[in-house]
């Protein structure tokens, strides 16, 4: 997307030692005189990391002082575990508020993926420009999706709270199973519904690993190289617990053989 906008993307390398989170120091070291925008995702896909209030405050301070805009992707804000609370970057004062474009949607919070409804909040002039640009590709989402979105946003949080509790049960189950597999490790996800697993002990790159899983186990995973790390693969626990159990059974047996 950055390339399509004729920008130059700069990727900040993260580490499992810090739960794959970018630190304020990491950000500061990668800022140049040409830096215009930071893309931040919390809770994160693919790692499930969640930035703390203190971490976000430092990031907000740097961006505000350097006048760097932020696209804050908060699509997984409702899916957060272990009693943690979602913090929006735009909440740290007027300076960062005026620089933040917060993007969200209903695909994750209300399981409405197929309805194709997203939304954003940001400075009026930027929102106007986005609207003008989008107007040449689509006039609006279909009216049925809009009505469904209004209904979803008007209801109490009962659905998303119950759904998150179920996701945490699935996370706890899949991590309990993975703990018994010597050739695979992970960083505990604190949000979203993915687990990013280190497969380096298998001596396979991520594409080979995922191809073999699909061919030999009929099990789907996403190669970590798509996210910049070839030693990892991403598993989703958005599916039902029975399917997760079946998948873990297959994976455990397969890893023991290879």
N, C-alpha and C positions, 0 to 999 in steps of 0.2 A: 504493500500500500504506500509506503514511503517512496519507493522507487517510482511508482505510478504518478506520484505528486512531484516528481523530479527533485526529491530530497535525497540526502545521503544518510542511510541508517548507520548508527554505531551501536553495537551490542555490548552490554555490560555483562561480563562473565560472573556467574554466581557459583556458590559452592554448597555442597551438602553440610559442611561444617557450620554454616549459618542458615540452615534450612532453605537454601536457595534464594535467600533474600538479598537484595541490593542494599548495601549500607550507604549512609550519607557520604562517607569517605569515598566509596566506589563512585558515587554520582559526581562528587566534586572533581575527582581525578579525570573524569571523562568529558567534562564540559570544556568546550572551546569557544572562541569568539563567534563561531557560526552556529552554535547550538540554539535551536528554536523551541524544541518540544521534547517532553518526556512522556513515554507511554508506560503507565503503571497499572498493574493488575493485582488486586487483592480483594478476597481470596483468589489464589492463583491457579490457573491451568498452565502446565500439567502437574505442578508439585503439591498443590493444596496449601502452600504457605500463606500465612496471614500476618500482615504487618501490624505491629503494636502501635499504640497511641504515641509513644515516645519516638519510635522509628519514623513514623509519618510526620511528626512535628519537625524533625530535623530535615527531612526531605522537603517539606513545605517551606522551611526557612531558606534553604539554599535556592530553590526555584524562585521564590519571591524576591530574594536579593539580586538574582541574576536576570529577573524578568523572563523566565522560561515558562512557556505554557505547558500544561499537563493534561493529557487525556487519561482520566482516571476510570479504568474499566472495572465497574463494581457489579458485574452481572451475577456473581455468586454471593452477594451480600447476605442473603437469607440462609445460605447453607454453610454454617459455621459451627464448630464443635467445641466440646470441653468447657462450655460456659463462657467462651470468648464473645466479645461484642464487636460488631463491625463499626469501624470509624471511617468517615468520609474525608478525603483529603481537603475538600473545599471548606471544611468546618474550622480550619485553623486560622481564622481571621480574614479580614477584607482583602488583604494583599494577595493571598493565594486563591481566595474565592474568585477574584477577578481574572485569574489566570487559568482556572480549571474548567475543562469541559468534562462533565461527568456523564458517562454512558452506561446504560442499563437496559433491561428488557424483561420479558416475562417467560422466556424459554426455560430458565432454570428455576426461578422462584415459584412458578406456578405450573411447571411441566407443560408449557404451551409452545414447544419447539416449532411445530408445524404451522402455528398461527402467524409467525413471522412479524412479531411486534417488538420493536426496540424504541428507546427514547433517550433523550439527552437533555442536559441543562448546562448553560454556559453564558458567557457575555453576549448581549443582544446582537452586536454587530457580527460576531462569529456565527451565531445561530441563523441570522438572516442570510449570510453567505452560504451556509450549509444548505439551507432551504432552497435557495436559488439554484445551487448546483444540483441538488437531488431532483429538482423539478424537471430536469431534462432526461432523467432515467425512469422516474415513476411519479405519478401525481399523488398517490396516497395508498396506504394499505386498504384492503377491501373492508367494506363497512361491517361485515360480520365479525372480522377480527378486532376492529375497533370497539364494537359493542362488548365483545368478550373481554377485551383488555380493561374496559371501564368496570365491568363486573368484578374482575379479578382484583383490581386495585382498590375497589370499594369494600371488599370483604375483610373480615378480621384475619389476623395472622394464623389462625388455627391450622389451616392447611399446610403452610410452609413450616410451621413449628413441628407438626406431626411428621412431615416429610423429612425434616432435618434429623429428627430423632431416629427415624428408620435408617437414614444414610449413616448415622454414627454407629448403629448396630452392625451394619454391613462393613463399615471401615474396621471396627473392632474385630469382626470375624475374619476378614481377609488378612489383617496384620497378624492375628494369632496363628493363622495357617502358614503365612510366609515366614514367621519366626522359626518354624521347624525345618525350613528349606535352607541348607547350608550354602547353596550356590547363588543365593539372591538376598539382597538387603534393600532397605528403603529408609526414607525420612518420613516420620509420621505426619500425614496430612492433617491440617487444622481446619480445613474448609474445602468446599467444592466436593466432587465425587470421583477423584482420581488418586492413584497412588503411583509415584514415580520410583521405579525399582532399578537398582544397580545390578547389572548382569555381567559385569566384567570377569567374574570368576568362571563363567562358562566359556570364555575365550572366543565368544562370537560377537560380531558387530550387531547393532540393533536391528538392522534390516534383515540380516540372516536369521536372527533369533525369532523375529516376528513372522517371517516367511515359513520357517519350520513349524512354529506354533500353529499357523493356519493350515499348513499342508498335513501335518502329522496328528494334530489334536482337534482340528476344526475350532480353534480358539483364536479370537482376534485381540490384538494389542497394537499400540502405535509405536513405531520406532522412535527412540529418543533423538536420533539425528535430525528429525523434523523440528526439534526444539533446541538443537545446538549441542547435544551431548550424546555421542554414539555409544556410551557405556550404559545407557539407561533405556528402559521401555516404560510406556504408560499403560496401566490397566485402569479400566473404569469399573466402579461398583454402583453404577446407576441402574443396573439390571437387578432382577429378583434374587433373593438369597439362595434359592434352590439352584439357579444357574451359576451363582458364585461358588457354591459348594462343589458343583460338578466341575467347574473350571479349575478350582484349587486341587481337586482330586487328580485331574489329568496332569496339571502342571507338576505336582509333587512327584507323581510316578515317572513322568518324563525326565525331570531333572535328575532323578536317582539313577536313570539309565545312561544318560549321555556322558 
